[in-house]
Amino acid sequence: MKNVKILWLIIVLLLALSGFLIKKFIIGGGNVEASTDGRSTVVMTKDERDFILKEMREFLISVQGVSQAITENDMPKVVDLAHKAGMAAEANTPSVLLQKIPLAMKKLGFDTRSKFDEIAETAKTSKDPVAARKQLDTLLQNCIACHAIYRLAEPK
């Protein structure tokens, strides 16, 4: 009987810890303020902002490289470039950023990385440049949406 109570205590503690971590790192609304241009301002340190801006530049470089490789019908290159920009690259993101970025922005970022992985898979399996180009066009809609909704700023 005593073992059952200990087991239930452990379960309750793990659930509470999981709930806390989910709230803090996943659901948390981020550090967001209203902006004069109608977008939401995500406030972060200079280093965090620089990291995100670098990540966005890398997205753009990847998009250009994938686009060029599709145009040249070089599907192995599409696979390589798209995979590198996919979820594999997310391992480099500092976990502290998850606290500061609003959930909708996180979803767009993860979805964008997933779309790169989908492009890589399409290029690898079907080798269809038209399908890969359509997927790239869809991915770019995430970029447009994110830039239309959010701006990054350092604390005042």
N, C-alpha and C positions, 0 to 999 in steps of 0.2 A: 504494500500500500504506500509505503514511504517513497519507493522508487517511482510510482505513478505521479505523486505530487511533485517530485523533483523534475520529472519529465514535463509535466504541465507548466511548471515554472519556467523551464528552459524554453518551451514553445512560446509562452507569452512574452518573454524577454526578447526572443528572436523576432517575433511579430512586431513588437514595439520598435525595435532597432530598425527593422526593414521599413516600417512606416515612416520613421524619422528620416532615414536616408532617401527614400522616395520623395518625401516632401521637400527636403533640402536640396537635392541634386537634380531631380527630374521635374517635379511639378512646380517648384518654386517659380514665382513670377519674374524673377530676375531683378536687376537693379535698373528700373525703367522710369523715365520721366517723359512728360509731354514735350513736344517740340513745336517751335513756331511755324515749321513748314508742314505740319499735319502728320508727320511720322512720329514714331516712338523713339526716344533717345535711350540707348542702352549705355549706361555709365560704367566705365571700367578704368583701370589704371592705364598709364601710358604703355607699359609692357604688354598688357592684355590686349589693348587696342591694336598695337603694332602686330601682335601675333595674329589676330583676326584679319587685319588688312593684308598681311603676308599670305594667309591662307586663301583669301579672296583672289589675290594676284595669281597664286598657284592654280586656283580653279580656272581662271581666265586663260592662263598658259596651257592648261590641260585641254580646255575647250578648243583653243586654236589648233593645238597639235592633233587632237582627235579629228577635228574638221578637215585639216589638211590630209591626214592619213586616209580618211574616208574618200576624199576627192581623188587621191592617188590610188585608191583601191588597195591599200596596204593594210589588210585586216590584222595581220600579226602585230603591227605597230599600234593599231586601234586597241587591240586587247591589252597590250603592255601599258600604254598611256592611260587608258580608262581605268584599268585595275589599280594603278598607282594612285589615282585620285579618288578611288572608291573607299569603302569602309576600312581598308587596310591603313589608310592615312590617318584615320581617326585616333589611332593609338598615340599619336603625337600631341593631341590636344590636352592641355592641363585640366585636371578635374575641377579646379577652382572656377574655371570659366562656366561650368555647368550651373553654378550658383547665380551667376550674373546675367546669363542669357535667358530671356523669356522662353517658355515652353514652345510657343509657335515658331520662334526662330530656331530653336533646337530641332524641331520637326523638319523645317525646311532644310537645315544643314544635313541632317541624317538622310533625308530623302534624296538630296542632291548626291551625296556619296553613294547611296544605293542605286541611283540612276546611272552613275558612272559604272558601277558593277554590272548593271543590266546591259549597258552598251558593250562592255567587255565580253559578256556571255553571248550576246547576239553575234558579235564579230567572230567569236571563237566557234560557235556552233553553226550558224546559218551562213556566215560570211556574206551577208546581204548588206551592201553599203546603203541602200535606200532605207532599209529598216533602221540601221544604225544612225543615219542622218535624222530620221524622224524622232528617234529617242534623244538625240542631242538637242533637237529643237525643243522637245518637252523639258529637258533638263534646264535649258536656258530660261524657261518660264519661271523656274524656282529662283534663279538669280534676279530676274526682273522683279518678282514679287518681294523678295527680301529687301532689295534696295529701295523699293517703293514704300515699304512699311517701316523700315528701321534705319537709324543712323547711329554711329558710334561716337561717343564723346568721353573725354576725361573729366574727372570731377572739377567743379568750378572753384 
